């Protein structure tokens, strides 16, 4: 099987999916693009996700030659080994460009994680019908979109939902714990972490007993965080720690970059504020294309504003500080946010990896019988 992911969130999904398939198929081999998590499964990794970790329209343009070379090499490898199935996990623009060609080789194609057709470029589904044999959906509202098209789909829920308890009582702590989740891509971290650090500095002065944790995913990201922290707030006492479920569950409040981290904070029932910033010209283009009001997963899932979002020009440390203090002084609002998080958690909780594994394995055997 060939599995291709392009970033940290897909790497986590890929690791869990591969681990589950291996429970039922002892002689299976995996190839493709992976991150550090998927490497633990002993798959043959042709490239690492960090080779594709590029954010923003203009940044992608300047890296186009590199991306096209990687894509060409992946397609050549697929043609050579002729896998039983191709599994594209998220990262739609890159994966779709490979899936179109792989489909012509007579290889079954599945895509795990719907592109954001509910946010922009809905017409992509028309083209997707030509090369995707099945798409696996994470969120229940996506079913309403796909039922009007001819792509076979299956709502499998989100595998991360099983990692967190539905109800969780935090352990008593001496200090208030603030979490900073600046993202998993180098570009987004450089845009948002200065604002998060300056806000944390103000909160340190306002809240007497406070601990500040900055979460990182890889050693490369850790180095960027340390460098920025030393330049922007050298005197601020923080703990820079590996991203983990246990740290999230211990948090009392979080400043979060939009993305999968907002989902994990939601699952950990950690109240949050979301911030996001990108290249100015990329932002102008995206703003014209996006059709939804919100960028964070809790708000998109709920179809209403549960968490406050500060995007681009509104992302400044004074705004974050003011909103954080307002929220923390309103216990009713914090409790309401946690209740909404619990409801949303239940809505995406399924036996995700088992459903995926069974569906993919059955597709392979069905295809073999047809040959």
C-alpha positions as CSV (number, residue, x, y, z in Angstrom):
1,X,0.0,0.0,0.0
2,X,1.2,3.5,-0.7
3,X,0.2,6.2,1.9
4,X,1.0,9.9,1.3
5,X,0.7,12.6,4.0
6,X,2.0,16.2,3.9
7,X,2.0,17.5,7.5
8,X,2.0,16.6,11.2
9,X,-1.8,16.1,11.6
10,X,-1.9,13.7,8.6
11,X,1.2,11.9,10.0
12,X,-0.8,11.1,13.2
13,X,-3.8,9.8,11.3
14,X,-1.5,7.7,9.1
15,X,0.3,6.2,12.0
16,X,-3.0,5.1,13.6
17,X,-4.4,3.8,10.3
18,X,-1.3,1.7,9.4
19,X,-1.1,0.3,13.0
20,X,-4.7,-0.8,12.7
21,X,-4.4,-2.4,9.2
22,X,-1.3,-4.4,10.5
23,X,-3.6,-6.1,13.1
24,X,-5.4,-7.8,10.3
25,X,-2.8,-8.2,7.5
26,X,0.5,-9.7,8.7
27,X,2.3,-9.5,5.3
28,X,1.4,-6.0,4.3
29,X,4.0,-3.4,3.3
30,X,3.7,0.4,3.3
31,X,5.5,2.9,1.2
32,X,5.1,6.7,0.6
33,X,5.6,10.0,2.4
34,X,5.6,10.0,6.2
35,X,6.4,12.0,9.3
36,X,8.1,10.8,12.4
37,X,5.0,9.0,13.7
38,X,4.4,6.9,10.6
39,X,8.1,6.0,10.5
40,X,7.5,4.1,13.7
41,X,5.5,1.5,11.7
42,X,8.6,0.6,9.7
43,X,7.1,1.8,6.4
44,X,9.4,2.6,3.6
45,X,9.5,6.4,3.5
46,X,10.4,8.0,0.2
47,X,10.2,11.5,1.6
48,X,9.5,13.2,4.9
49,X,6.6,15.5,5.5
50,X,9.0,18.4,6.3
51,X,9.9,18.3,2.6
52,X,6.4,19.5,1.9
53,X,5.8,21.7,5.0
54,X,5.1,24.9,3.0
55,X,2.3,27.4,4.0
56,X,0.8,30.1,1.9
57,X,0.0,30.6,-1.8
58,X,3.2,32.6,-2.6
59,X,5.5,30.3,-0.5
60,X,4.2,27.3,-2.5
61,X,4.8,29.1,-5.8
62,X,8.5,29.7,-4.9
63,X,8.8,26.0,-3.9
64,X,7.0,24.7,-7.0
65,X,10.0,23.2,-8.7
66,X,10.9,21.1,-5.6
67,X,7.2,20.0,-5.1
68,X,6.9,18.9,-8.7
69,X,10.1,16.9,-8.5
70,X,8.9,15.1,-5.4
71,X,5.5,14.4,-7.1
72,X,7.2,13.0,-10.2
73,X,9.4,10.7,-8.2
74,X,6.4,9.5,-6.1
75,X,4.5,8.6,-9.3
76,X,7.5,6.8,-10.8
77,X,7.8,4.7,-7.6
78,X,4.1,3.9,-7.6
79,X,4.3,2.8,-11.3
80,X,7.3,0.6,-10.4
81,X,5.9,-1.2,-7.3
82,X,2.2,-1.3,-8.4
83,X,0.6,-1.2,-4.9
84,X,-2.8,-2.7,-4.1
85,X,-4.2,0.7,-3.1
86,X,-3.2,4.3,-2.9
87,X,-4.3,6.2,0.3
88,X,-4.0,10.0,0.2
89,X,-4.4,11.5,3.7
90,X,-5.5,15.1,3.7
91,X,-3.1,17.5,1.8
92,X,-5.5,17.7,-1.1
93,X,-3.7,19.7,-3.7
94,X,-0.6,17.5,-3.7
95,X,-2.5,14.2,-3.2
96,X,-5.1,14.9,-5.8
97,X,-2.4,15.6,-8.4
98,X,-1.0,12.1,-7.7
99,X,-4.4,10.4,-7.4
100,X,-5.5,11.5,-10.9
101,X,-2.5,9.7,-12.4
102,X,-2.5,6.7,-10.1
103,X,-6.2,6.0,-11.0
104,X,-5.1,5.7,-14.7
105,X,-2.7,2.9,-13.6
106,X,-5.8,0.9,-12.5
107,X,-4.9,1.2,-8.8
108,X,-7.8,1.8,-6.4
109,X,-7.7,5.3,-4.8
110,X,-9.0,6.4,-1.5
111,X,-8.8,9.7,0.2
112,X,-8.9,10.1,4.0
113,X,-10.1,13.6,5.1
114,X,-12.3,15.7,2.9
115,X,-10.8,18.9,1.5
116,X,-12.6,21.9,2.8
117,X,-15.2,22.0,0.0
118,X,-17.6,23.4,2.6
119,X,-15.3,26.4,3.0
120,X,-14.2,27.1,-0.6
121,X,-13.9,25.6,-4.1
122,X,-16.9,23.3,-3.8
123,X,-16.7,22.5,-7.5
124,X,-13.6,20.4,-6.8
125,X,-16.0,17.5,-5.9
126,X,-16.9,17.3,-9.6
127,X,-13.3,16.5,-10.5
128,X,-12.8,14.3,-7.5
129,X,-15.6,12.0,-8.8
130,X,-13.3,11.0,-11.7
131,X,-10.4,9.7,-9.7
132,X,-11.4,8.8,-6.1
133,X,-13.0,5.4,-5.4
134,X,-14.0,6.3,-1.9
135,X,-13.6,9.3,0.5
136,X,-13.6,9.0,4.3
137,X,-15.1,11.9,6.2
138,X,-14.2,13.1,9.7
139,X,-17.1,15.3,10.4
140,X,-20.9,14.6,10.3
141,X,-21.9,17.7,8.5
142,X,-19.8,16.6,5.5
143,X,-22.2,13.8,4.7
144,X,-24.8,16.4,3.6
145,X,-22.4,17.7,1.0
146,X,-21.3,14.4,-0.5
147,X,-24.7,12.8,-0.8
148,X,-25.4,15.0,-3.8
149,X,-22.4,13.6,-5.7
150,X,-21.4,10.2,-7.1
151,X,-18.3,9.7,-4.9
152,X,-18.8,6.8,-2.5
153,X,-18.2,8.2,1.0
154,X,-18.2,7.0,4.6
155,X,-18.3,9.0,7.8
156,X,-15.7,7.4,10.1
157,X,-15.4,10.1,12.8
158,X,-12.1,11.4,14.0
159,X,-9.6,9.0,15.4
160,X,-8.3,11.6,17.9
161,X,-11.7,11.6,19.6
162,X,-11.0,8.1,21.1
163,X,-7.7,9.4,22.6
164,X,-9.4,11.7,25.1
165,X,-12.0,11.0,27.8
166,X,-15.5,12.5,27.2
167,X,-15.6,13.7,30.8
168,X,-12.5,14.7,32.6
169,X,-11.9,16.3,36.0
170,X,-8.7,18.1,36.1
171,X,-6.3,17.4,39.0
172,X,-5.9,20.1,41.6
173,X,-2.9,22.3,40.9
174,X,-1.2,25.1,42.8
175,X,-0.8,27.3,39.7
176,X,-3.0,28.3,36.8
177,X,-1.6,26.7,33.6
178,X,-1.5,28.6,30.3
179,X,-0.7,26.6,27.2
180,X,0.6,28.1,24.0
181,X,0.2,26.0,20.8
182,X,2.0,27.9,18.0
183,X,1.4,25.4,15.2
184,X,3.4,22.8,13.4
185,X,4.6,24.7,10.3
186,X,7.7,27.0,10.4
187,X,6.0,29.8,8.6
188,X,2.9,30.0,10.8
189,X,5.0,29.8,14.0
190,X,7.0,32.8,12.9
191,X,3.8,34.8,12.2
192,X,1.9,34.0,15.5
193,X,4.3,33.2,18.3
194,X,5.5,36.8,18.8
195,X,1.9,37.8,19.6
196,X,1.3,34.8,21.8
197,X,4.5,35.4,23.8
198,X,3.7,39.1,24.4
199,X,0.2,38.2,25.5
200,X,1.7,35.6,27.9
201,X,4.0,38.3,29.3
202,X,1.0,40.5,30.2
203,X,-0.8,37.5,31.7
204,X,2.2,36.7,33.9
205,X,1.9,40.2,35.4
206,X,-1.8,39.9,35.9
207,X,-2.1,36.4,37.2
208,X,0.1,35.8,40.2
209,X,0.3,32.0,40.2
210,X,0.7,31.1,36.5
211,X,2.8,28.5,34.7
212,X,3.3,28.9,30.9
213,X,3.9,25.9,28.7
214,X,4.8,26.2,25.0
215,X,4.1,22.9,23.1
216,X,6.2,21.7,20.2
217,X,5.8,18.8,17.8
218,X,9.4,18.3,16.4
219,X,12.9,19.2,17.4
220,X,13.1,21.6,14.4
221,X,10.0,23.5,15.7
222,X,11.4,23.5,19.2
223,X,14.5,25.3,18.0
224,X,12.4,28.0,16.2
225,X,10.3,28.5,19.4
226,X,13.4,28.8,21.6
227,X,15.0,31.3,19.2
228,X,11.8,33.5,19.0
229,X,11.3,33.3,22.8
230,X,14.9,34.4,23.5
231,X,14.5,37.4,21.1
232,X,11.0,38.6,22.1
233,X,10.5,37.8,25.8
234,X,14.0,36.7,27.1
235,X,12.9,37.2,30.8
236,X,9.6,35.3,30.5
237,X,9.7,32.1,32.5
238,X,8.2,29.3,30.3
239,X,8.5,25.5,29.9
240,X,8.9,24.3,26.3
241,X,7.5,20.8,26.2
242,X,6.7,18.0,23.7
243,X,3.0,18.2,22.5
244,X,1.1,15.5,24.4
245,X,-2.4,14.5,25.5
246,X,-1.4,14.7,29.2
247,X,-0.1,18.3,28.9
248,X,-3.3,19.4,27.0
249,X,-5.5,17.7,29.7
250,X,-3.6,19.7,32.4
251,X,-4.2,23.1,30.8
252,X,-6.5,25.7,32.2
253,X,-6.5,27.9,29.1
254,X,-4.8,27.9,25.7
255,X,-3.6,30.3,23.0
256,X,-3.9,28.2,19.8
257,X,-2.9,28.6,16.2
258,X,-5.8,27.5,13.9
259,X,-5.6,23.9,12.8
260,X,-5.8,20.4,14.3
261,X,-4.5,21.9,17.6
262,X,-7.9,23.5,18.0
263,X,-9.5,20.1,17.7
264,X,-7.2,18.6,20.3
265,X,-7.8,21.4,22.8
266,X,-11.6,20.9,22.2
267,X,-11.2,17.2,23.0
268,X,-9.2,18.0,26.1
269,X,-11.9,20.4,27.2
270,X,-9.4,23.2,27.5
271,X,-10.9,26.7,27.0
272,X,-9.0,28.6,24.2
273,X,-8.6,31.6,22.0
274,X,-7.6,31.0,18.4
275,X,-5.1,33.2,16.5
276,X,-3.9,33.0,12.9
277,X,-1.8,35.0,10.6
278,X,-0.2,34.5,7.2
279,X,1.6,36.2,4.4
280,X,-0.4,39.4,3.6
281,X,-0.9,38.7,-0.1
282,X,-1.8,35.1,0.5
283,X,-4.4,36.3,3.1
284,X,-6.0,38.7,0.6
285,X,-6.5,35.9,-1.9
286,X,-7.8,33.4,0.7
287,X,-10.1,36.0,2.1
288,X,-11.8,36.4,-1.4
289,X,-12.2,32.6,-1.7
290,X,-13.3,31.5,1.8
291,X,-17.0,31.1,2.2
292,X,-17.3,30.3,5.9
293,X,-17.3,32.6,8.9
294,X,-14.9,30.7,11.1
295,X,-11.4,29.0,10.9
296,X,-11.3,26.9,14.1
297,X,-12.6,23.4,14.1
298,X,-14.9,23.8,17.2
299,X,-16.7,26.7,15.5
300,X,-17.0,25.0,12.1
301,X,-18.3,21.8,13.8
302,X,-20.8,23.7,15.9
303,X,-21.8,26.1,13.0
304,X,-21.6,28.9,15.5
305,X,-19.0,30.9,17.5
306,X,-17.9,28.9,20.6
307,X,-14.3,30.2,20.7
308,X,-13.0,33.7,19.9
309,X,-10.9,34.0,16.8
310,X,-8.3,36.7,16.0
311,X,-7.2,36.6,12.4
312,X,-4.5,38.6,10.5
313,X,-4.9,42.3,11.5
314,X,-6.9,41.5,14.6
315,X,-4.2,39.2,15.9
316,X,-2.4,41.5,18.4
317,X,-1.3,40.7,21.9
318,X,-3.5,43.4,23.5
319,X,-6.6,41.9,21.9
320,X,-5.6,38.4,23.1
321,X,-4.8,39.7,26.6
322,X,-8.1,41.5,26.9
323,X,-10.2,38.6,25.7
324,X,-8.4,36.1,27.9
325,X,-8.9,38.2,31.1
326,X,-12.6,38.7,30.1
327,X,-13.1,35.0,29.7
328,X,-11.3,34.0,32.8
329,X,-13.4,36.3,34.9
330,X,-16.6,34.7,33.5
331,X,-17.0,31.2,34.9
332,X,-20.4,30.8,33.3
333,X,-18.9,31.4,29.8
334,X,-16.0,29.0,30.5
335,X,-18.4,26.3,31.7
336,X,-20.6,26.8,28.6
337,X,-17.6,26.4,26.3
338,X,-16.6,23.1,28.0
339,X,-20.2,21.8,27.6
340,X,-20.1,22.6,23.9
341,X,-16.8,20.9,23.6
342,X,-18.2,17.7,25.2
343,X,-21.2,17.7,22.7
344,X,-18.9,18.1,19.8
345,X,-16.6,15.4,21.1
346,X,-19.5,12.9,21.1
347,X,-20.5,13.9,17.6
348,X,-17.2,12.8,16.1
349,X,-16.5,9.8,18.3
350,X,-16.5,6.5,16.3
351,X,-14.4,3.4,16.1
352,X,-12.5,5.3,13.4
353,X,-9.4,3.2,12.7
354,X,-11.3,-0.1,12.7
355,X,-14.0,1.2,10.3
356,X,-11.2,2.6,8.0
357,X,-9.1,-0.6,8.1
358,X,-12.1,-2.9,7.3
359,X,-13.2,-0.6,4.5
360,X,-9.8,-0.4,2.9
361,X,-9.0,-4.1,3.2
362,X,-12.4,-5.1,1.7
363,X,-11.7,-2.7,-1.3
364,X,-8.4,-4.4,-1.9
365,X,-9.9,-7.9,-1.9
366,X,-12.9,-6.8,-4.0
367,X,-10.5,-5.3,-6.6
368,X,-8.4,-8.5,-6.7
369,X,-11.5,-10.6,-7.4
370,X,-12.3,-8.4,-10.3
371,X,-8.9,-8.8,-11.9
